[in-house]
Amino acid sequence: MERIIKIHLEKLPEGVYLATSDDIQGLVAQGRTVAETLEIARDVARKLIEEQGSPSDKLEAISDSFEYPLIVGA
């Protein structure tokens, strides 16, 4: 089952991006781009959920409709 995990992204002074989450303890990911960082964060989240068990009480299930922020460079 797919769940929504809230991710906090931050651009570090070194020019890389850091992703963390209050929803999954221990989730930390770093990448050169936002897309790469999110891809790494997704993999880390999967592994942490497998190790820790499903924190389904904290994670919102994906319904047929949901909001998603689309970032577009102009």
N, C-alpha and C positions, 0 to 999 in steps of 0.2 A: 504494500500500500504506500502510495506517495504521501509525503507530509510536507508542510511548509516550515522551513527553518529560517528564522530571521538572522541575517548576516550583517555585521558592521564592517564596512570597508573604509580604509584610511590610506591615503597616499603619504608615504614616509619621505623624509628629506632626501634619502638616497635615490628616490625616483621609483621605488618599487611599491607595490600595494600589499597591505596586510588585512586579512580577513579574520574576524573572531565572531563568536556567537554566545549569547547568554542562554540560548536554548539547549545547546549541547556542550557540556563541560569539557574543556580540553581542546575544543576546535580552534586551531590556529593554522592559517595558510598564508603563504607569501608567493607573489608572482610578479612578472614584469608588466603585465597588462591586467585590466579588470577581468577580461574574459578568462585569461589563464589562472588568475587568482580564484575566480569562482569555480572553475573546473577542478582545481586542486582542493578547494574547500568542500566540494561535493564528494570527492573521493575520501577525504578525511572524515567527513560526517558519516558516510556509509560504514567505514571501518569502526568508528567510535560507537555507532549504534549497534553493530554486530557484537562488539566487545562488552558494552555496558547493558545490552538489552534495549528494547524499544522504549524510549521515554514518551510513549503515546499520550500520556496525560498532559504533557507540556506542549506537544506539537499539534498544530491545527491540520486537519485533513484537507486535502485539496478537493474542492467541490467542482461542479460543472462551470462555475464562473468565479474568477478572482482577479484582483488588481495586480499588475506587474509593472514596475517602473522601467521604461524603455529609455536607455541613454543613447543619444545620437550626437556625434561630433559634427560641428558645423564650421 
